[in-house]
């Protein structure tokens, strides 16, 4: 009898060990921090906001921080994009185009366009096939030098002003089946770092370059797209004072600069509001929170201001995940959205 009990104990012990498994953790293993442990899908986000509204255009801009920065990043991002269900996504910092393409190809009803000039921190447009037609793209100033030539003429080395990331201008058409609108959507990612002091005598200064990038863009839109519907989105890296007179964004926002009358930053209330609402919270950084990510429209779109809704999508809330985990596995930037009735 004792021998039988011993044999049964050994069999039970082996079964327990076998069920325990071994080896490295998978993206959905509890030790990886993503599995809720109750058998549910760790990438199913019931708190995620459905941005899709009947007969509205929904646009989201998002710096996804060296996408994909973690083995779980694409799973997080795919689930969020499908949950948000927006018409148009504009991304910055695409480190792997192949990963982005693979992700979008696995999504129902979405297609992609990627840039060709920005290297390992590129741009991408992802759009809903049922509402958006992609017509063409133009990578602005891609044929200009990407180096500091030491002089004050910022036009002859425009690509340098944009930190070797020429803006990607996408010409698209949105429709809901009964009405349509042509849009020129420009994706930007300005030079980082520095402060908010404009020093025109130093052509290598970060703020100097950002200010010049904005001068180039405002001039381009005013002279080439004045009658077109233009939306400029992206990471402007407006370090320092979070105000309309910050030199990085002032050509678009400062009423003392004449070009600003042609533009409207639709997220200005976020910029001038409490820091808790900013798109960049500095979760894993020693720097203070800042609102770096913007959506700017030109004058022909002003008429839709009454129907426009904007906001920052709070990723920790959307995913029910700790902010540091969001920063490490998804992005340290939070998306900014705009939607309106055309």
URJOUR-V993458 format. One record per run of one state. SS is the DSSP state (h for helix, s for strand, l for the rest). FROM is the first residue (numbers start at 1). LEN is the number of residues. If there is no record, write none. Layout:
SS&FROM&LEN / SS&FROM&LEN
//
This chain:
l&1&1 / h&2&19 / l&21&9 / h&30&3 / l&33&23 / s&56&12 / l&68&5 / h&73&12 / l&85&3 / s&88&7 / l&95&2 / h&97&9 / l&106&4 / s&110&5 / l&115&7 / s&122&7 / l&129&3 / s&132&8 / l&140&18 / h&158&4 / l&162&6 / s&168&8 / l&176&4 / s&180&10 / l&190&16 / h&206&19 / l&225&5 / s&230&6 / l&236&14 / h&250&4 / l&254&4 / h&258&5 / s&263&3 / l&266&2 / h&268&4 / l&272&3 / h&275&3 / l&278&2 / s&280&1 / l&281&9 / s&290&1 / l&291&2 / s&293&6 / h&299&9 / l&308&1 / s&309&4 / l&313&2 / h&315&5 / l&320&3 / h&323&7 / l&330&3 / s&333&1 / l&334&2 / s&336&6 / l&342&1
//
